[in-house]
Amino acid sequence: MIFALRAALFFGLWLVIAGPAGLVVGALAALAAAWVSLRLLPPGLVFGSPGAALRLLARVVTQSLVAGVDIARRVFDPRLPLQPGMITYAARLPPGALRDGFTALSSLAPGALPAGLAGEGRLAVHVLDTRMQVAEDLAASEALFARAAPRDG
């Protein structure tokens, strides 16, 4: 039952990303993703706060939309000021799977892309504009991620 639910969710994600093109490939990818997800995230894990998970999902969707609009705006108006550079962010999550999951999630933040480690517990993040509040956004996302993250139950 859990395998079928996960496969359906992954297939739905495939449809959102790719549309109806490649349904057979999407179905195979969804089955493979469901199998891998059961190995990486076994059913015995208990998620944290469901409310935090929903807020995190809403935040990710909102940030993805904001990032897309911002990038499109910058493409069509090259005079828009940019100040690209690197910042460091002091992650609060312990090293391991949770921090890695947060790092992957943080790649969806508008104008930011994790680019590796910058010392103990610090992430190097490439930003389109160093004047943006990227560190504050990452801190808010990390706090929600920590409350929503799975743990042994």
Secondary structure by P-SEA (a helix, b strand, c coil): caaaaaaaaaaaaaaaaccccaaaaaaaaaaaaaaaaaaacccccccccaaaaaaaaaaaaaaaaaaaaaaaaaaaccccccbbbbbbbbccccccaaaaaaaaaaccccccccccccccccccccccccccaaaaaaaaaaaaaaaaccccc
